[in-house]
Amino acid sequence: IAPMGDKFENTMYHGPVLELVFGPKENSVCATYDGDFITRVDDGAVLNVAHGSFVEGVSVVLKPGPRTPREREKHKKIMNRSRCFIINSEGSISPLAAPFLAIGISPYSNLRLIKRNSPNRAIFKNAKSLIECQLELKK
């Protein structure tokens, strides 16, 4: 997964966003998972379901992430929990609020929510490590 541009674009209603696409390995996003957020290492930006709308075809983008513990709690609840994700056992990633959906592509290379069992869903090769981290955080 790679950013479509090199900086956030300000939108009229939803503030800064950065579109994500399936792109070359050299441009891929390096991210961490803390049991709630998938966070880009470079700047703390977090994965977000656009508009907090959990329907097939909605974009998955990066938004600026929380900077303080108080902001973190706010971000957990913002837009129907649109920034909280789970790592599934087969390696796909779903929104916490919509585990029947997963990150994938449809019909273009932009990251979108699609049916979790779709052949177009993304399967992440390091998912087992992410799941182990998720289990450790729950202890």
N, C-alpha and C positions, 0 to 999 in steps of 0.2 A: 504494500500500500504506500502510495507516494502523494505528496501535496501537488495540487494542480498548478500552483503558483509559488512564489517565494515569500509572499507576505499576505496577511489577512486583508480581506476586502470588506469595507464597511457597507452594510446594507441598511436601508432606510428603517426597517422595522425590527431587525434582529441583531443589530450591531455587527461586530467583526466576525467573519467566518472565513474558513479556508477549505475549499472543496478538496476532496480526496478521490484519487483514481487508482486503478491498478497500473503501475508503471514500472520503470526499470529498477533493478535491485540497487543501483548506485544512488537512487533518489529516495529509497524507502525510509519510512518513519521508524525511528528507534523509540520504543515505548515501554513503559512499565505498567503493571497492573497491581492495584492495592486491595482488590476485593470489591471495589466500587467503580473507580475510574480507570480508564486506559489513558495514560498520560504520556505525551511526547516529552522525551528527555531534554531536548534542546531548550524548550521554553515553558514547559508546564502546561501547554495546551491540552485539552481533553477532547475525547471523542464525544460526539453529540448527535442525537437523532434530530434532524431539522424540524423546527416548529413543535417539537414534542408530540408529533403525530405518528403513532405506531401502526402504520398501514404499509402494505407492500408498495414499493416504488419510491418511498421517501428517501431523500439524501441523508447520508451519514457524513458529517463534516467535523472539522476541528474548531473549537471555540477556546478563547483564552480561559485558562484554568484558575482555580481558587488560589489566593496568595496567603490566606490566613486560615486558622482552624474555624473561625466563624464563617468565613466565605465558603469553606469546604462543606459545612453543614447546610448552608443555603443552596449550594450547587447540587447536593444530593436530592433536594426536593423540587428544584426548578423545572418548569415545563414537563410535568408528569414524570419526573425522574429520568429525563431524556439523556442524562450523562452517566447513568449507571448501567453496567454491562455484566454479563456472566460468560465464563468460558465453558463451553459444552464438552462432554467427554470425547467426542469425535474430532474436536479441534476447531469447531466453528464458534463464532461469538454472537450472542443474542443480547438484545436490550433486556434488562432485568424485568421491566414492566411488560415485556412481550416475548416470552421465551419461545413462542411458536414462529418467530421471525429470526433471521440471521443476516449478518453482513454478507453482501455478495455484489454481483453486477447484473444489471438488467435495464434496458437493452444495450446501454453504452458502457464505457469503462469507468464511469463515475460510481463511487461506492453508494449502494442503496440497501434498503431493507427488502428482503425477499423471503419466501416461504423457507422455513428451516430445513426442509427436506429437498429443496431445489438442487439440481445438479450445478447451478450457477453460484451456490454458496461458497464462501471462502473457507478453506480448511488451512489452518495455520500450523506449520511444522513444529513450532516451539510451544504448542498448546499444552503439552503435558507439563512443562516447566511452569507455565502460568497457572495451571490447575493446582499444582503442588504449592505454589505461593498462596493461592486462594485458600487452600486447606490450612496452611500454616497460620494465616491471618485470622481464621475462625477459631483457633485454639485459645 
